[in-house]
Amino acid sequence: MALAARDPDAARREIRVHLEDFARDLDATVRGMRQRGGPDGTVYRRPEVRDGLLATYREAFRSGIDGAVEDVLLGKISWRFDLAEVSMPLR
């Protein structure tokens, strides 16, 4: 997301809008995932996967979307260092 590098606040707002839509009706979101084709759809149509996704998303958004917004943003911005420069073991 080039926007995150140029304007993190604008990216944060964009992510928030997306996650608000996502979290508004988690049942509908997961139903939509089940409509996908290919191997993703096959997996998402499994009842245990559907139930696991719903439980995970409900817990993730239980106290709101602020944490999820920041998590997504952290994955999009440049951390201004190369992981190869880190001398400690990484997992």
PDB file of N, CA, C and O in Angstrom:
ATOM      1  N   MET A   1       0.859  -1.173   0.000  1.00  0.00           N
ATOM      2  CA  MET A   1       0.000   0.000   0.000  1.00  0.00           C
ATOM      3  C   MET A   1       0.894   1.222   0.000  1.00  0.00           C
ATOM      4  O   MET A   1       1.450   1.604   1.030  1.00  0.00           O
ATOM      5  N   ALA A   2       1.026   1.832  -1.172  1.00  0.00           N
ATOM      6  CA  ALA A   2       1.869   3.014  -1.296  1.00  0.00           C
ATOM      7  C   ALA A   2       1.341   4.166  -0.448  1.00  0.00           C
ATOM      8  O   ALA A   2       2.119   4.999   0.017  1.00  0.00           O
ATOM      9  N   LEU A   3       0.032   4.220  -0.246  1.00  0.00           N
ATOM     10  CA  LEU A   3      -0.559   5.279   0.561  1.00  0.00           C
ATOM     11  C   LEU A   3       0.004   5.268   1.977  1.00  0.00           C
ATOM     12  O   LEU A   3       0.216   6.330   2.563  1.00  0.00           O
ATOM     13  N   ALA A   4       0.248   4.099   2.529  1.00  0.00           N
ATOM     14  CA  ALA A   4       0.779   4.007   3.891  1.00  0.00           C
ATOM     15  C   ALA A   4       2.144   4.665   3.991  1.00  0.00           C
ATOM     16  O   ALA A   4       2.462   5.276   5.011  1.00  0.00           O
ATOM     17  N   ALA A   5       2.948   4.550   2.957  1.00  0.00           N
ATOM     18  CA  ALA A   5       4.272   5.175   2.972  1.00  0.00           C
ATOM     19  C   ALA A   5       4.174   6.696   2.837  1.00  0.00           C
ATOM     20  O   ALA A   5       4.936   7.430   3.466  1.00  0.00           O
ATOM     21  N   ARG A   6       3.239   7.160   2.019  1.00  0.00           N
ATOM     22  CA  ARG A   6       3.086   8.599   1.792  1.00  0.00           C
ATOM     23  C   ARG A   6       2.318   9.292   2.904  1.00  0.00           C
ATOM     24  O   ARG A   6       2.682  10.387   3.334  1.00  0.00           O
ATOM     25  N   ASP A   7       1.257   8.650   3.364  1.00  0.00           N
ATOM     26  CA  ASP A   7       0.352   9.311   4.311  1.00  0.00           C
ATOM     27  C   ASP A   7      -0.269   8.259   5.240  1.00  0.00           C
ATOM     28  O   ASP A   7      -1.376   7.783   4.986  1.00  0.00           O
ATOM     29  N   PRO A   8       0.437   7.901   6.306  1.00  0.00           N
ATOM     30  CA  PRO A   8      -0.076   6.859   7.210  1.00  0.00           C
ATOM     31  C   PRO A   8      -1.462   7.167   7.783  1.00  0.00           C
ATOM     32  O   PRO A   8      -2.257   6.252   7.996  1.00  0.00           O
ATOM     33  N   ASP A   9      -1.757   8.442   8.033  1.00  0.00           N
ATOM     34  CA  ASP A   9      -3.077   8.773   8.575  1.00  0.00           C
ATOM     35  C   ASP A   9      -4.182   8.501   7.566  1.00  0.00           C
ATOM     36  O   ASP A   9      -5.246   7.998   7.930  1.00  0.00           O
ATOM     37  N   ALA A  10      -3.939   8.829   6.298  1.00  0.00           N
ATOM     38  CA  ALA A  10      -4.924   8.538   5.251  1.00  0.00           C
ATOM     39  C   ALA A  10      -5.083   7.020   5.097  1.00  0.00           C
ATOM     40  O   ALA A  10      -6.198   6.527   4.928  1.00  0.00           O
ATOM     41  N   ALA A  11      -3.973   6.285   5.155  1.00  0.00           N
ATOM     42  CA  ALA A  11      -4.038   4.824   5.065  1.00  0.00           C
ATOM     43  C   ALA A  11      -4.826   4.259   6.237  1.00  0.00           C
ATOM     44  O   ALA A  11      -5.628   3.341   6.068  1.00  0.00           O
ATOM     45  N   ARG A  12      -4.600   4.803   7.410  1.00  0.00           N
ATOM     46  CA  ARG A  12      -5.323   4.356   8.611  1.00  0.00           C
ATOM     47  C   ARG A  12      -6.834   4.549   8.414  1.00  0.00           C
ATOM     48  O   ARG A  12      -7.626   3.674   8.764  1.00  0.00           O
ATOM     49  N   ARG A  13      -7.223   5.691   7.856  1.00  0.00           N
ATOM     50  CA  ARG A  13      -8.655   5.943   7.611  1.00  0.00           C
ATOM     51  C   ARG A  13      -9.222   4.949   6.594  1.00  0.00           C
ATOM     52  O   ARG A  13     -10.332   4.444   6.762  1.00  0.00           O
ATOM     53  N   GLU A  14      -8.454   4.677   5.545  1.00  0.00           N
ATOM     54  CA  GLU A  14      -8.900   3.734   4.516  1.00  0.00           C
ATOM     55  C   GLU A  14      -9.051   2.329   5.100  1.00  0.00           C
ATOM     56  O   GLU A  14     -10.032   1.639   4.824  1.00  0.00           O
ATOM     57  N   ILE A  15      -8.092   1.919   5.891  1.00  0.00           N
ATOM     58  CA  ILE A  15      -8.147   0.605   6.536  1.00  0.00           C
ATOM     59  C   ILE A  15      -9.359   0.541   7.469  1.00  0.00           C
ATOM     60  O   ILE A  15     -10.071  -0.463   7.499  1.00  0.00           O
ATOM     61  N   ARG A  16      -9.590   1.613   8.224  1.00  0.00           N
ATOM     62  CA  ARG A  16     -10.718   1.653   9.158  1.00  0.00           C
ATOM     63  C   ARG A  16     -12.044   1.451   8.422  1.00  0.00           C
ATOM     64  O   ARG A  16     -12.896   0.686   8.875  1.00  0.00           O
ATOM     65  N   VAL A  17     -12.219   2.135   7.288  1.00  0.00           N
ATOM     66  CA  VAL A  17     -13.457   1.990   6.523  1.00  0.00           C
ATOM     67  C   VAL A  17     -13.639   0.536   6.083  1.00  0.00           C
ATOM     68  O   VAL A  17     -14.730  -0.024   6.195  1.00  0.00           O
ATOM     69  N   HIS A  18     -12.561  -0.065   5.582  1.00  0.00           N
ATOM     70  CA  HIS A  18     -12.628  -1.457   5.140  1.00  0.00           C
ATOM     71  C   HIS A  18     -12.991  -2.374   6.306  1.00  0.00           C
ATOM     72  O   HIS A  18     -13.869  -3.227   6.169  1.00  0.00           O
ATOM     73  N   LEU A  19     -12.330  -2.210   7.444  1.00  0.00           N
ATOM     74  CA  LEU A  19     -12.590  -3.096   8.577  1.00  0.00           C
ATOM     75  C   LEU A  19     -13.953  -2.838   9.210  1.00  0.00           C
ATOM     76  O   LEU A  19     -14.565  -3.762   9.745  1.00  0.00           O
ATOM     77  N   GLU A  20     -14.430  -1.618   9.159  1.00  0.00           N
ATOM     78  CA  GLU A  20     -15.792  -1.349   9.648  1.00  0.00           C
ATOM     79  C   GLU A  20     -16.805  -2.127   8.809  1.00  0.00           C
ATOM     80  O   GLU A  20     -17.732  -2.730   9.348  1.00  0.00           O
ATOM     81  N   ASP A  21     -16.624  -2.109   7.484  1.00  0.00           N
ATOM     82  CA  ASP A  21     -17.502  -2.879   6.605  1.00  0.00           C
ATOM     83  C   ASP A  21     -17.386  -4.375   6.896  1.00  0.00           C
ATOM     84  O   ASP A  21     -18.390  -5.085   6.969  1.00  0.00           O
ATOM     85  N   PHE A  22     -16.165  -4.834   7.060  1.00  0.00           N
ATOM     86  CA  PHE A  22     -15.882  -6.241   7.336  1.00  0.00           C
ATOM     87  C   PHE A  22     -16.564  -6.676   8.634  1.00  0.00           C
ATOM     88  O   PHE A  22     -17.214  -7.720   8.680  1.00  0.00           O
ATOM     89  N   ALA A  23     -16.413  -5.871   9.686  1.00  0.00           N
ATOM     90  CA  ALA A  23     -16.891  -6.243  11.015  1.00  0.00           C
ATOM     91  C   ALA A  23     -18.377  -5.979  11.221  1.00  0.00           C
ATOM     92  O   ALA A  23     -18.976  -6.522  12.149  1.00  0.00           O
ATOM     93  N   ARG A  24     -18.974  -5.162  10.378  1.00  0.00           N
ATOM     94  CA  ARG A  24     -20.383  -4.791  10.555  1.00  0.00           C
ATOM     95  C   ARG A  24     -21.287  -6.021  10.611  1.00  0.00           C
ATOM     96  O   ARG A  24     -22.199  -6.085  11.435  1.00  0.00           O
ATOM     97  N   ASP A  25     -21.038  -6.989   9.746  1.00  0.00           N
ATOM     98  CA  ASP A  25     -21.843  -8.210   9.708  1.00  0.00           C
ATOM     99  C   ASP A  25     -20.903  -9.374   9.400  1.00  0.00           C
ATOM    100  O   ASP A  25     -20.707  -9.748   8.244  1.00  0.00           O
ATOM    101  N   LEU A  26     -20.330  -9.930  10.456  1.00  0.00           N
ATOM    102  CA  LEU A  26     -19.344 -10.993  10.271  1.00  0.00           C
ATOM    103  C   LEU A  26     -19.946 -12.230   9.623  1.00  0.00           C
ATOM    104  O   LEU A  26     -19.270 -12.924   8.864  1.00  0.00           O
ATOM    105  N   ASP A  27     -21.204 -12.509   9.915  1.00  0.00           N
ATOM    106  CA  ASP A  27     -21.849 -13.661   9.268  1.00  0.00           C
ATOM    107  C   ASP A  27     -21.878 -13.471   7.752  1.00  0.00           C
ATOM    108  O   ASP A  27     -21.569 -14.398   7.003  1.00  0.00           O
ATOM    109  N   ALA A  28     -22.249 -12.274   7.302  1.00  0.00           N
ATOM    110  CA  ALA A  28     -22.281 -11.993   5.863  1.00  0.00           C
ATOM    111  C   ALA A  28     -20.873 -12.022   5.269  1.00  0.00           C
ATOM    112  O   ALA A  28     -20.677 -12.494   4.149  1.00  0.00           O
ATOM    113  N   THR A  29     -19.898 -11.516   6.020  1.00  0.00           N
ATOM    114  CA  THR A  29     -18.521 -11.538   5.540  1.00  0.00           C
ATOM    115  C   THR A  29     -18.059 -12.966   5.296  1.00  0.00           C
ATOM    116  O   THR A  29     -17.475 -13.267   4.255  1.00  0.00           O
ATOM    117  N   VAL A  30     -18.321 -13.841   6.256  1.00  0.00           N
ATOM    118  CA  VAL A  30     -17.887 -15.237   6.111  1.00  0.00           C
ATOM    119  C   VAL A  30     -18.692 -15.938   5.019  1.00  0.00           C
ATOM    120  O   VAL A  30     -18.143 -16.760   4.285  1.00  0.00           O
ATOM    121  N   ARG A  31     -19.983 -15.630   4.898  1.00  0.00           N
ATOM    122  CA  ARG A  31     -20.763 -16.198   3.787  1.00  0.00           C
ATOM    123  C   ARG A  31     -20.153 -15.784   2.450  1.00  0.00           C
ATOM    124  O   ARG A  31     -20.075 -16.592   1.525  1.00  0.00           O
ATOM    125  N   GLY A  32     -19.728 -14.543   2.348  1.00  0.00           N
ATOM    126  CA  GLY A  32     -19.094 -14.068   1.119  1.00  0.00           C
ATOM    127  C   GLY A  32     -17.808 -14.815   0.826  1.00  0.00           C
ATOM    128  O   GLY A  32     -17.503 -15.106  -0.330  1.00  0.00           O
ATOM    129  N   MET A  33     -17.060 -15.124   1.863  1.00  0.00           N
ATOM    130  CA  MET A  33     -15.810 -15.870   1.671  1.00  0.00           C
ATOM    131  C   MET A  33     -16.107 -17.268   1.129  1.00  0.00           C
ATOM    132  O   MET A  33     -15.323 -17.822   0.357  1.00  0.00           O
ATOM    133  N   ARG A  34     -17.224 -17.822   1.531  1.00  0.00           N
ATOM    134  CA  ARG A  34     -17.599 -19.163   1.085  1.00  0.00           C
ATOM    135  C   ARG A  34     -17.975 -19.183  -0.389  1.00  0.00           C
ATOM    136  O   ARG A  34     -18.007 -20.251  -1.000  1.00  0.00           O
ATOM    137  N   GLN A  35     -18.259 -18.025  -0.973  1.00  0.00           N
ATOM    138  CA  GLN A  35     -18.657 -17.940  -2.384  1.00  0.00           C
ATOM    139  C   GLN A  35     -17.460 -17.925  -3.328  1.00  0.00           C
ATOM    140  O   GLN A  35     -17.617 -18.033  -4.544  1.00  0.00           O
ATOM    141  N   ARG A  36     -16.273 -17.791  -2.765  1.00  0.00           N
ATOM    142  CA  ARG A  36     -15.076 -17.750  -3.613  1.00  0.00           C
ATOM    143  C   ARG A  36     -14.910 -19.064  -4.364  1.00  0.00           C
ATOM    144  O   ARG A  36     -15.356 -20.120  -3.915  1.00  0.00           O
ATOM    145  N   GLY A  37     -14.267 -18.971  -5.502  1.00  0.00           N
ATOM    146  CA  GLY A  37     -13.980 -20.166  -6.277  1.00  0.00           C
ATOM    147  C   GLY A  37     -12.650 -20.768  -5.871  1.00  0.00           C
ATOM    148  O   GLY A  37     -11.977 -20.280  -4.963  1.00  0.00           O
ATOM    149  N   GLY A  38     -12.294 -21.816  -6.547  1.00  0.00           N
ATOM    150  CA  GLY A  38     -10.994 -22.435  -6.354  1.00  0.00           C
ATOM    151  C   GLY A  38     -10.806 -23.033  -4.976  1.00  0.00           C
ATOM    152  O   GLY A  38     -11.772 -23.268  -4.251  1.00  0.00           O
ATOM    153  N   PRO A  39      -9.553 -23.279  -4.621  1.00  0.00           N
ATOM    154  CA  PRO A  39      -9.264 -23.951  -3.358  1.00  0.00           C
ATOM    155  C   PRO A  39      -9.669 -23.126  -2.126  1.00  0.00           C
ATOM    156  O   PRO A  39     -10.019 -23.699  -1.094  1.00  0.00           O
ATOM    157  N   ASP A  40      -9.624 -21.796  -2.222  1.00  0.00           N
ATOM    158  CA  ASP A  40     -10.044 -20.982  -1.077  1.00  0.00           C
ATOM    159  C   ASP A  40     -11.507 -21.242  -0.749  1.00  0.00           C
ATOM    160  O   ASP A  40     -11.854 -21.484   0.407  1.00  0.00           O
ATOM    161  N   GLY A  41     -12.353 -21.193  -1.748  1.00  0.00           N
ATOM    162  CA  GLY A  41     -13.772 -21.436  -1.537  1.00  0.00           C
ATOM    163  C   GLY A  41     -14.032 -22.819  -0.968  1.00  0.00           C
ATOM    164  O   GLY A  41     -14.880 -22.991  -0.093  1.00  0.00           O
ATOM    165  N   THR A  42     -13.299 -23.805  -1.469  1.00  0.00           N
ATOM    166  CA  THR A  42     -13.455 -25.168  -0.969  1.00  0.00           C
ATOM    167  C   THR A  42     -13.170 -25.226   0.531  1.00  0.00           C
ATOM    168  O   THR A  42     -13.904 -25.868   1.282  1.00  0.00           O
ATOM    169  N   VAL A  43     -12.126 -24.569   0.952  1.00  0.00           N
ATOM    170  CA  VAL A  43     -11.776 -24.556   2.375  1.00  0.00           C
ATOM    171  C   VAL A  43     -12.796 -23.757   3.177  1.00  0.00           C
ATOM    172  O   VAL A  43     -13.246 -24.210   4.229  1.00  0.00           O
ATOM    173  N   TYR A  44     -13.164 -22.579   2.694  1.00  0.00           N
ATOM    174  CA  TYR A  44     -14.101 -21.718   3.427  1.00  0.00           C
ATOM    175  C   TYR A  44     -15.490 -22.351   3.562  1.00  0.00           C
ATOM    176  O   TYR A  44     -16.239 -21.994   4.471  1.00  0.00           O
ATOM    177  N   ARG A  45     -15.838 -23.270   2.685  1.00  0.00           N
ATOM    178  CA  ARG A  45     -17.150 -23.915   2.770  1.00  0.00           C
ATOM    179  C   ARG A  45     -17.190 -25.028   3.810  1.00  0.00           C
ATOM    180  O   ARG A  45     -18.268 -25.533   4.123  1.00  0.00           O
ATOM    181  N   ARG A  46     -16.060 -25.412   4.343  1.00  0.00           N
ATOM    182  CA  ARG A  46     -16.052 -26.447   5.386  1.00  0.00           C
ATOM    183  C   ARG A  46     -16.645 -25.859   6.673  1.00  0.00           C
ATOM    184  O   ARG A  46     -16.217 -24.794   7.116  1.00  0.00           O
ATOM    185  N   PRO A  47     -17.622 -26.541   7.275  1.00  0.00           N
ATOM    186  CA  PRO A  47     -18.296 -26.001   8.467  1.00  0.00           C
ATOM    187  C   PRO A  47     -17.334 -25.653   9.608  1.00  0.00           C
ATOM    188  O   PRO A  47     -17.510 -24.632  10.274  1.00  0.00           O
ATOM    189  N   GLU A  48     -16.331 -26.484   9.834  1.00  0.00           N
ATOM    190  CA  GLU A  48     -15.406 -26.204  10.939  1.00  0.00           C
ATOM    191  C   GLU A  48     -14.547 -24.970  10.658  1.00  0.00           C
ATOM    192  O   GLU A  48     -14.158 -24.257  11.583  1.00  0.00           O
ATOM    193  N   VAL A  49     -14.253 -24.722   9.387  1.00  0.00           N
ATOM    194  CA  VAL A  49     -13.503 -23.520   9.026  1.00  0.00           C
ATOM    195  C   VAL A  49     -14.398 -22.298   9.206  1.00  0.00           C
ATOM    196  O   VAL A  49     -13.969 -21.291   9.770  1.00  0.00           O
ATOM    197  N   ARG A  50     -15.632 -22.382   8.732  1.00  0.00           N
ATOM    198  CA  ARG A  50     -16.585 -21.283   8.915  1.00  0.00           C
ATOM    199  C   ARG A  50     -16.738 -20.944  10.400  1.00  0.00           C
ATOM    200  O   ARG A  50     -16.670 -19.777  10.785  1.00  0.00           O
ATOM    201  N   ASP A  51     -16.942 -21.962  11.224  1.00  0.00           N
ATOM    202  CA  ASP A  51     -17.123 -21.730  12.655  1.00  0.00           C
ATOM    203  C   ASP A  51     -15.868 -21.127  13.284  1.00  0.00           C
ATOM    204  O   ASP A  51     -15.959 -20.242  14.135  1.00  0.00           O
ATOM    205  N   GLY A  52     -14.709 -21.603  12.866  1.00  0.00           N
ATOM    206  CA  GLY A  52     -13.448 -21.064  13.384  1.00  0.00           C
ATOM    207  C   GLY A  52     -13.234 -19.617  12.978  1.00  0.00           C
ATOM    208  O   GLY A  52     -12.787 -18.800  13.783  1.00  0.00           O
ATOM    209  N   LEU A  53     -13.552 -19.297  11.727  1.00  0.00           N
ATOM    210  CA  LEU A  53     -13.420 -17.917  11.262  1.00  0.00           C
ATOM    211  C   LEU A  53     -14.340 -16.988  12.045  1.00  0.00           C
ATOM    212  O   LEU A  53     -13.926 -15.915  12.483  1.00  0.00           O
ATOM    213  N   LEU A  54     -15.590 -17.407  12.217  1.00  0.00           N
ATOM    214  CA  LEU A  54     -16.536 -16.568  12.958  1.00  0.00           C
ATOM    215  C   LEU A  54     -16.062 -16.336  14.393  1.00  0.00           C
ATOM    216  O   LEU A  54     -16.117 -15.214  14.895  1.00  0.00           O
ATOM    217  N   ALA A  55     -15.602 -17.389  15.043  1.00  0.00           N
ATOM    218  CA  ALA A  55     -15.121 -17.248  16.431  1.00  0.00           C
ATOM    219  C   ALA A  55     -13.907 -16.335  16.488  1.00  0.00           C
ATOM    220  O   ALA A  55     -13.805 -15.491  17.378  1.00  0.00           O
ATOM    221  N   THR A  56     -12.991 -16.497  15.550  1.00  0.00           N
ATOM    222  CA  THR A  56     -11.776 -15.679  15.524  1.00  0.00           C
ATOM    223  C   THR A  56     -12.113 -14.216  15.269  1.00  0.00           C
ATOM    224  O   THR A  56     -11.617 -13.337  15.972  1.00  0.00           O
ATOM    225  N   TYR A  57     -12.946 -13.947  14.276  1.00  0.00           N
ATOM    226  CA  TYR A  57     -13.301 -12.567  13.961  1.00  0.00           C
ATOM    227  C   TYR A  57     -14.096 -11.913  15.091  1.00  0.00           C
ATOM    228  O   TYR A  57     -13.878 -10.744  15.409  1.00  0.00           O
ATOM    229  N   ARG A  58     -15.011 -12.662  15.692  1.00  0.00           N
ATOM    230  CA  ARG A  58     -15.779 -12.089  16.812  1.00  0.00           C
ATOM    231  C   ARG A  58     -14.852 -11.688  17.948  1.00  0.00           C
ATOM    232  O   ARG A  58     -15.007 -10.619  18.538  1.00  0.00           O
ATOM    233  N   GLU A  59     -13.898 -12.541  18.248  1.00  0.00           N
ATOM    234  CA  GLU A  59     -12.950 -12.215  19.320  1.00  0.00           C
ATOM    235  C   GLU A  59     -12.055 -11.048  18.915  1.00  0.00           C
ATOM    236  O   GLU A  59     -11.776 -10.168  19.729  1.00  0.00           O
ATOM    237  N   ALA A  60     -11.607 -11.037  17.674  1.00  0.00           N
ATOM    238  CA  ALA A  60     -10.717  -9.973  17.212  1.00  0.00           C
ATOM    239  C   ALA A  60     -11.376  -8.605  17.302  1.00  0.00           C
ATOM    240  O   ALA A  60     -10.714  -7.612  17.605  1.00  0.00           O
ATOM    241  N   PHE A  61     -12.668  -8.550  17.041  1.00  0.00           N
ATOM    242  CA  PHE A  61     -13.382  -7.273  17.021  1.00  0.00           C
ATOM    243  C   PHE A  61     -14.234  -7.042  18.264  1.00  0.00           C
ATOM    244  O   PHE A  61     -15.007  -6.086  18.318  1.00  0.00           O
ATOM    245  N   ARG A  62     -14.098  -7.913  19.263  1.00  0.00           N
ATOM    246  CA  ARG A  62     -14.932  -7.821  20.467  1.00  0.00           C
ATOM    247  C   ARG A  62     -14.857  -6.456  21.126  1.00  0.00           C
ATOM    248  O   ARG A  62     -15.874  -5.926  21.574  1.00  0.00           O
ATOM    249  N   SER A  63     -13.679  -5.888  21.187  1.00  0.00           N
ATOM    250  CA  SER A  63     -13.531  -4.580  21.843  1.00  0.00           C
ATOM    251  C   SER A  63     -13.359  -3.449  20.833  1.00  0.00           C
ATOM    252  O   SER A  63     -12.901  -2.363  21.188  1.00  0.00           O
ATOM    253  N   GLY A  64     -13.718  -3.696  19.592  1.00  0.00           N
ATOM    254  CA  GLY A  64     -13.616  -2.673  18.562  1.00  0.00           C
ATOM    255  C   GLY A  64     -12.582  -3.037  17.512  1.00  0.00           C
ATOM    256  O   GLY A  64     -11.979  -4.109  17.552  1.00  0.00           O
ATOM    257  N   ILE A  65     -12.392  -2.119  16.569  1.00  0.00           N
ATOM    258  CA  ILE A  65     -11.490  -2.418  15.449  1.00  0.00           C
ATOM    259  C   ILE A  65     -10.159  -1.685  15.534  1.00  0.00           C
ATOM    260  O   ILE A  65      -9.310  -1.855  14.659  1.00  0.00           O
ATOM    261  N   ASP A  66      -9.959  -0.878  16.563  1.00  0.00           N
ATOM    262  CA  ASP A  66      -8.739  -0.062  16.637  1.00  0.00           C
ATOM    263  C   ASP A  66      -7.461  -0.895  16.545  1.00  0.00           C
ATOM    264  O   ASP A  66      -6.545  -0.541  15.803  1.00  0.00           O
ATOM    265  N   GLY A  67      -7.393  -1.987  17.287  1.00  0.00           N
ATOM    266  CA  GLY A  67      -6.198  -2.830  17.256  1.00  0.00           C
ATOM    267  C   GLY A  67      -5.966  -3.441  15.889  1.00  0.00           C
ATOM    268  O   GLY A  67      -4.833  -3.505  15.413  1.00  0.00           O
ATOM    269  N   ALA A  68      -7.038  -3.888  15.260  1.00  0.00           N
ATOM    270  CA  ALA A  68      -6.915  -4.486  13.933  1.00  0.00           C
ATOM    271  C   ALA A  68      -6.455  -3.459  12.906  1.00  0.00           C
ATOM    272  O   ALA A  68      -5.670  -3.779  12.014  1.00  0.00           O
ATOM    273  N   VAL A  69      -6.943  -2.221  13.030  1.00  0.00           N
ATOM    274  CA  VAL A  69      -6.520  -1.151  12.118  1.00  0.00           C
ATOM    275  C   VAL A  69      -5.009  -0.953  12.234  1.00  0.00           C
ATOM    276  O   VAL A  69      -4.311  -0.876  11.223  1.00  0.00           O
ATOM    277  N   GLU A  70      -4.512  -0.871  13.452  1.00  0.00           N
ATOM    278  CA  GLU A  70      -3.072  -0.660  13.653  1.00  0.00           C
ATOM    279  C   GLU A  70      -2.259  -1.850  13.160  1.00  0.00           C
ATOM    280  O   GLU A  70      -1.188  -1.667  12.582  1.00  0.00           O
ATOM    281  N   ASP A  71      -2.756  -3.078  13.382  1.00  0.00           N
ATOM    282  CA  ASP A  71      -2.050  -4.269  12.898  1.00  0.00           C
ATOM    283  C   ASP A  71      -1.907  -4.243  11.380  1.00  0.00           C
ATOM    284  O   ASP A  71      -0.828  -4.508  10.851  1.00  0.00           O
ATOM    285  N   VAL A  72      -2.991  -3.924  10.683  1.00  0.00           N
ATOM    286  CA  VAL A  72      -2.930  -3.875   9.217  1.00  0.00           C
ATOM    287  C   VAL A  72      -1.968  -2.777   8.772  1.00  0.00           C
ATOM    288  O   VAL A  72      -1.164  -2.982   7.862  1.00  0.00           O
ATOM    289  N   LEU A  73      -2.050  -1.623   9.407  1.00  0.00           N
ATOM    290  CA  LEU A  73      -1.167  -0.515   9.035  1.00  0.00           C
ATOM    291  C   LEU A  73       0.298  -0.896   9.233  1.00  0.00           C
ATOM    292  O   LEU A  73       1.136  -0.592   8.385  1.00  0.00           O
ATOM    293  N   LEU A  74       0.612  -1.557  10.347  1.00  0.00           N
ATOM    294  CA  LEU A  74       2.001  -1.967  10.597  1.00  0.00           C
ATOM    295  C   LEU A  74       2.532  -2.894   9.512  1.00  0.00           C
ATOM    296  O   LEU A  74       3.728  -2.896   9.221  1.00  0.00           O
ATOM    297  N   GLY A  75       1.648  -3.674   8.921  1.00  0.00           N
ATOM    298  CA  GLY A  75       2.065  -4.554   7.833  1.00  0.00           C
ATOM    299  C   GLY A  75       2.255  -3.830   6.510  1.00  0.00           C
ATOM    300  O   GLY A  75       2.823  -4.394   5.575  1.00  0.00           O
ATOM    301  N   LYS A  76       1.790  -2.593   6.418  1.00  0.00           N
ATOM    302  CA  LYS A  76       1.845  -1.843   5.169  1.00  0.00           C
ATOM    303  C   LYS A  76       2.933  -0.775   5.131  1.00  0.00           C
ATOM    304  O   LYS A  76       3.381  -0.391   4.051  1.00  0.00           O
ATOM    305  N   ILE A  77       3.359  -0.296   6.284  1.00  0.00           N
ATOM    306  CA  ILE A  77       4.325   0.806   6.297  1.00  0.00           C
ATOM    307  C   ILE A  77       5.751   0.285   6.241  1.00  0.00           C
ATOM    308  O   ILE A  77       6.012  -0.877   6.553  1.00  0.00           O
ATOM    309  N   SER A  78       6.650   1.134   5.849  1.00  0.00           N
ATOM    310  CA  SER A  78       8.062   0.801   5.866  1.00  0.00           C
ATOM    311  C   SER A  78       8.579   0.961   7.289  1.00  0.00           C
ATOM    312  O   SER A  78       8.303   1.962   7.950  1.00  0.00           O
ATOM    313  N   TRP A  79       9.321  -0.017   7.750  1.00  0.00           N
ATOM    314  CA  TRP A  79       9.879   0.062   9.100  1.00  0.00           C
ATOM    315  C   TRP A  79      11.245   0.735   9.086  1.00  0.00           C
ATOM    316  O   TRP A  79      11.876   0.897  10.131  1.00  0.00           O
ATOM    317  N   ARG A  80      11.692   1.120   7.915  1.00  0.00           N
ATOM    318  CA  ARG A  80      12.931   1.866   7.706  1.00  0.00           C
ATOM    319  C   ARG A  80      14.193   1.115   8.166  1.00  0.00           C
ATOM    320  O   ARG A  80      15.198   1.732   8.521  1.00  0.00           O
ATOM    321  N   PHE A  81      14.125  -0.191   8.153  1.00  0.00           N
ATOM    322  CA  PHE A  81      15.323  -1.001   8.359  1.00  0.00           C
ATOM    323  C   PHE A  81      15.095  -2.324   7.638  1.00  0.00           C
ATOM    324  O   PHE A  81      13.958  -2.734   7.402  1.00  0.00           O
ATOM    325  N   ASP A  82      16.183  -2.972   7.299  1.00  0.00           N
ATOM    326  CA  ASP A  82      16.134  -4.254   6.615  1.00  0.00           C
ATOM    327  C   ASP A  82      16.235  -5.343   7.670  1.00  0.00           C
ATOM    328  O   ASP A  82      17.107  -5.283   8.537  1.00  0.00           O
ATOM    329  N   LEU A  83      15.363  -6.329   7.612  1.00  0.00           N
ATOM    330  CA  LEU A  83      15.410  -7.405   8.596  1.00  0.00           C
ATOM    331  C   LEU A  83      16.770  -8.105   8.606  1.00  0.00           C
ATOM    332  O   LEU A  83      17.177  -8.652   9.632  1.00  0.00           O
ATOM    333  N   ALA A  84      17.468  -8.091   7.484  1.00  0.00           N
ATOM    334  CA  ALA A  84      18.797  -8.710   7.432  1.00  0.00           C
ATOM    335  C   ALA A  84      19.785  -7.997   8.352  1.00  0.00           C
ATOM    336  O   ALA A  84      20.812  -8.570   8.719  1.00  0.00           O
ATOM    337  N   GLU A  85      19.484  -6.749   8.729  1.00  0.00           N
ATOM    338  CA  GLU A  85      20.357  -5.995   9.627  1.00  0.00           C
ATOM    339  C   GLU A  85      20.182  -6.385  11.085  1.00  0.00           C
ATOM    340  O   GLU A  85      21.007  -6.016  11.921  1.00  0.00           O
ATOM    341  N   VAL A  86      19.136  -7.115  11.408  1.00  0.00           N
ATOM    342  CA  VAL A  86      18.870  -7.517  12.792  1.00  0.00           C
ATOM    343  C   VAL A  86      19.755  -8.698  13.130  1.00  0.00           C
ATOM    344  O   VAL A  86      19.701  -9.732  12.465  1.00  0.00           O
ATOM    345  N   SER A  87      20.569  -8.546  14.163  1.00  0.00           N
ATOM    346  CA  SER A  87      21.532  -9.595  14.488  1.00  0.00           C
ATOM    347  C   SER A  87      20.979 -10.623  15.495  1.00  0.00           C
ATOM    348  O   SER A  87      21.604 -11.662  15.708  1.00  0.00           O
ATOM    349  N   MET A  88      19.869 -10.362  16.090  1.00  0.00           N
ATOM    350  CA  MET A  88      19.258 -11.303  17.023  1.00  0.00           C
ATOM    351  C   MET A  88      18.451 -12.337  16.239  1.00  0.00           C
ATOM    352  O   MET A  88      17.991 -12.050  15.134  1.00  0.00           O
ATOM    353  N   PRO A  89      18.274 -13.533  16.798  1.00  0.00           N
ATOM    354  CA  PRO A  89      17.431 -14.537  16.118  1.00  0.00           C
ATOM    355  C   PRO A  89      15.997 -14.011  15.994  1.00  0.00           C
ATOM    356  O   PRO A  89      15.454 -13.436  16.938  1.00  0.00           O
ATOM    357  N   LEU A  90      15.398 -14.211  14.834  1.00  0.00           N
ATOM    358  CA  LEU A  90      14.021 -13.791  14.571  1.00  0.00           C
ATOM    359  C   LEU A  90      13.152 -15.005  14.309  1.00  0.00           C
ATOM    360  O   LEU A  90      13.586 -15.966  13.674  1.00  0.00           O
ATOM    361  N   ARG A  91      11.928 -14.958  14.799  1.00  0.00           N
ATOM    362  CA  ARG A  91      10.968 -16.032  14.544  1.00  0.00           C
ATOM    363  C   ARG A  91       9.668 -15.434  14.110  1.00  0.00           C
ATOM    364  O   ARG A  91       8.713 -16.163  13.842  1.00  0.00           O
TER     365      ARG A  91
END
